[in-house]
Amino acid sequence: MAKEKIVLAYSGGLDTSAIIPWLKENYDCEVICVCGDVGQGKETDGLEEKALKTGASKLYIENLVEEFITEVKATNSDKLK
């Protein structure tokens, strides 16, 4: 039987990096990481290597720049006038 999968919103910081081995140990699961790129630039460099080193099976970096900009504009449209 295949292991259960957990999808983790991953930043690459201490908390999300430390929780990967904990999840694997306590839930005997596969951990798949997802990071939303909202324009942080080079901050996402090296994330895949870090996620894999701490035990994740995959890392997906999703380009969310347009969605982020659209949401910020919609949320703050009254403040932009």
N, C-alpha and C positions, 0 to 999 in steps of 0.2 A: 504494500500500500504506500502511496506517495505521501510525503510529509506535508503537513499543513503549511500554508504560506502566510507570512505577515508582511504587509507593505508598510514601510516606515518613512514618514516625512523626514528627510535627512538633510541636515545643515553642514555636517562635518565637524561640528563642535564637540566638546567633551561629552555632553549628555547623550547626543544621538550616536556617537561612536561607542560609548560605553554600554549602551543598551543592547547593541547587536549581539555580543557574546552572551549577555544575560538572557535575552530572549531565546537564543538557540539552546542554552543550557536548561532553562526552566520550562520551555514549551516544546523542545525537540522539533523545531520548525526551520523552514527555509526563510531567510530574511531578504526581502527585495527592497532596495532603497529608491526613493524618488526625491529629487531636488527641483524646486521651481526656480528657474533663472528669470529674475525680474529686473535684470540689468546690472547685476553686481560685477560684471566684467571678469577679471582674472581670479576672483574669489572662488570660482568653481573649478579652477585648474587644480589638478591633483585629487579631487574628490573621489573619483572612481577608484584610484589606487588605495586611498585611505579606507573607503567603504569595504573593498574586497579584503584588505589586510585585516580588518576587524571582524570579518566573517560573513559579510553580505554576499549573496550569490550574484547579484546584479545591482547596477546603479543606472537609473534613467534620469537624465537632466532634461527637463521639459522647458522649452522656450516659452515663457509666459509674459514677455515684455509687452506685447500689444494688449493683452487682456488686462494687465496691471495698469497700464496707462489709461485705458478706457474706463476701468473701474475707479481710478483716482479722479479722473475728470468728472465722471458722473456723480461721485460722492461729494466732490468739492465744487461743483459747477456754480453754486451761488457765491462762493468765495473768490472765483476767478474773474468776476466782473469788475 
